Amino acid sequence: MKILRVLCLLLVSLMAVSPLGSVFAQEEEYELTLTPSDGRYDTIIISGRDKDFRVDLENLGEEAVDKISFSGETPEGWTIKFDPPRLASLAAFDNERVYANINVPEGTAEGDYFVSLSASGEQASTEKIDIRVTVKILAKVETIEMRAIHPRIEAIAGADFVFEVEFKFAGEMLGESRSFELAPKAPQGWEAYMTPQFEKEKHISAIDLKPGGIAYTDKTRLVAKAPFWPLPEPGEYKIILEAVSGDLKDSLELTAVITATYNLLLAPAGERYNTTATAGRDNYFSIQVGNLGTAPIDKINFSSEKPEGWTIEFKPDKVDSLEALDTQSLDINIKPPPETIAGDYVIILRASGVQATSMEMALRVTVETPTIWGWVGIGIIVIVIIGLVVIFMRFSRR
């Protein structure tokens, strides 16, 4: 039994120092593997394009592997580029992500093809892995799309509605540009035209677009103007933009929202903000109420601030409705009391409707006493003078 044990130890020692033992030791110290990162051994590539295929290189050995390079076998005309193209060293039990960029030449027919990938270093190499590449041909379909950054804009009548429009022309990559006619259609009486993005004074009717298909790029401005007269009613108005090139076209719907403005004005029929009035009598003065807004003003009533005892009457005393940019005349009857002292007074006039109230109108009224009271005063003075004369004469005789 002791002899058998000695023979086994001798055999092991001989294997360790023999060339065969060195081979076994090397196989245990160095081992490289190459596998797809996602575990799939297939991919799809469009004819005429390239694609990155990710693989993981792993050192399963106990020693580092130096000077590792990558190689691939492809169908004729195909190319492979590796990133990184080589590694100076890969430590034991370490791994590295590698990208194999596979380029399929233009004109490659649809079908399945195989590409082989491998890595080799000074101490070890991987086994080849076969990747099935399914080649597809992309149909060259041209499309045109438009969109507005703000498809709905609000403004008052007479203002500009400015829409920024973007285009996306999908077609053959790096192909020829194509001219599209631009045709904005607005409601009757409106004005609509196109301008470049940064040249607001220039009007354009067409745009050249280069095929891309990835994102909206080229921009223009659609300007729509509502008529100032007759004023359009507040509400929504649709504007349609069409881009046409042969049988290729697209349309875009935009919305212009006209908002109402209300502005009520009260002013003299003439230019004077002063008048005269006789105390105790009717005194008439003409004024006008105007709607300077863009929508009707309803149920307009009139009011005043006046000195105590005065009466102010409006004829008519109300207006049922006043259209935009319209005016209506009315008279006011100013009646100071009979005992009013002559002088200057101020009255305040105001108009108010459901939608708006006017600013106050100040009117200066110069009050005069009636002529009859002047004669009465003169008569009283004469009587007083005569009385004084009579008294003076009586006392003089005595």
Secondary structure, DSSP 8 states (H G I E B T S, - for coil): -HHHHHHHHHHHHHHHHSHHHHHHHHHHH--EEEEETTS--EEEEETT-EEEEEEEEEE-SSS-EEEEEEEEE-STT-EEEEESSEEEEE-TT-EEEEEEEEE--TT--SEEEEEEEEEE-SS-B---EEEEEEEE------EEEEEESSSEEEEETTSEEEEEEEEEEE-STT---EEEEEEEE--TT-EEEEEESS-TT--BSEEEE----SS---EEEEEEE--SSS---SEEEEEEEEEEETTEEEEEEEEEEEE----EEEEESSS-SEEEEETTS-EEEEEEEEE-SSS-EEEEEEEEE--TT-EEEEESSEEEEE-TT-EEEEEEEEE--TT--SEEEEEEEEEE-SS-B---EEEEEEEE--HHHHHHHHHHHHHHHHHHHHHHHHHHH-
